[in-house]
Amino acid sequence: MRPLRHLESLGVALTVVPCGRDGAISAERIDAALQGARLLVTTHASNVSGAILPIGELAALAQRRRALYLVDAAQTAGIVPIDLGTTEVDLLAFTGHKGLFGPPGTGGLYVREGVEIQPLVRGGTGSDSAHEVQPAFMPDALESGTLNVAGIAGLGAGVRFVAGIGVDAVQAHERRLATRFVDAAAEIPRVMVHGPAGAAERCGIVSFSVAGVSPSEVGLLLDESFGIMARTGLHCAPSAHRTLGTFPAGTVRFGFGWFNTAAEVDAAVDALRQIVAWSTKAAAGAM
């Protein structure tokens, strides 16, 4: 949101269409907001709730309204199948260090042929050196300076690893783990899981709250008492937490991935049971 808020400060009209608490978005509200718009920007999956948006349907809406469509696939590249040959997405940004197993600081931007965007940085490209203006051809138009060759090589290795497994297999594995956790956590008193109810509507990200215990305290207990890592707080997405009703404390978030196991999910669930039991006993002792 920060780049969009910056553009808004420069005079660009910005309309924000909120999702529901389950992470679903109304196609009708998107369509209404697209009237007169030049660009639609969405995530493919929420980094807070894990909810997956129907980018194929949204791309069709944007195309009908003659707006470009930019997708943030940071949470889904290498995890959820994306077919840019059949989905009319104009721009798709992805990070390399998550589902593609690349080094931090790597990523990419897909630009559909025929879409023109201004370079963020201008400078040397090692090509078209007879001219002192930025090349117009891709990818040189957007790739000035010395590239992160070592990082790109690492990203390439990660992509080959994922390709060897198959994105469908990765998605199925993460869904099984997320479903296992969500189903078990639903049986623990005072634990609330946020986001979609169905496994098909989410990636491997699960956010939850424990009534009466702050997310930061839950995260600290998971770390120090059980050796379990979690991300707590607002996850750089305050508006998403306002929608979920978890602002300003945020939530506790697990991100289940290819290298996680069912046994680790069960250990996390058992840790939550103990944390709830401890906090219940502590609250009773304070009365």
Secondary structure, 3 states (H helix, E strand, C coil): CHHHHHHHHCCCCCCCCCCCCCCCCCHHHHHHHCCCCCEEEEECECCCCCEECCHHHHHHHHHHCCCEEEEECCCCCCCCCCCCCCCCCCEEEEECCCCCCCCCCCEEEEECCCCCCCCCCCCCCCCCCCCCCCCCCCCHHHCCCCCCHHHHHHHHHHHHHHHHHCHHHHHHHHHHHHHHHHHHHCCCCCEEEECCCCHHHECCEEEEEECCECHHHHHHHHHHHHCCCCEEECCCCHHHHHHHCCCCCCEEEEECCCCCCHHHHHHHHHHHHHHHHHHHHHHHHHC
